[in-house]
């Protein structure tokens, strides 16, 4: 497995797949039982201290910040642990609180923060040492949808600043929204490494075309088009054509337009469908 510099790489899998274990190995918290792992060409076992100087780790949940300190005091404390010079730390802490949207709550106790605010403080803590590589382990777990969306925006902003990010998640929508590439894992094994769009092509149905109306024999005509996997009537009254060849899309659309059909919608499989497809094949 390889993560490219400057990308957001998603590690996608169910609970127990090995996502957190991998993050712990790469962040030098856990020794590998076999194999090798390196961060920025430094071995996580032989060059532990060098690796730790270059990384930041953000874990999900409530651990990692002190509730009886303010947000600012938390970051000042972690800056001291990272041996950031005091003058630099003061400026850096103020900057980070602004980046994660906590400037107006910087001097409030963390125990009064919402779940989303605590997680944004986690992110700021992970950035205290200005790391080149950032590990995010289930960063939006337990967040409400609005807070999760804001957190994802912060993550994509970090990519624009040149950070390399490894993000673990079991949330398909999250991986699809922010990741440049995704590694699917199950029970400690890599199943696939692709871009979210390329993973969609792993499913036989490259594309679905839904429409309403048309003549009685239209489905039969569409089913005969090369590259069409199926043409059927759905329970809600829509007609659906599923393709197994990307080249069939244009011909199907031409048939529909010729038949006077105008209410047409095309869609590709979601990352969740791809994941279930790959896991299903592995199980079989």
Secondary structure, DSSP 8 states (H G I E B T S, - for coil): ----TT-EEEEE--TTSSHHHHHHHHTTSS--SSS--EETTEETTTTHHHHHHHEEEEESSSTTS-TTSBHHHHHHHHHHHTT--HHHHHHHHHHHHHHTT-GGGTTSBGGG--HHHHHHHHHHHHTTT--SEEEEESTTTT--HHHHHHHHHHHHHHHHTT-EEEEEES-HHHHHHH-SEEEEEETTEEEEEE-HHHHHTTSS--EEEEE----TTHHHHHHTSTTEEEEEE-TTS-EEEEESSTTHHHHHHHHHHHTT---EEEE---HHHHHHHHHHHHH-
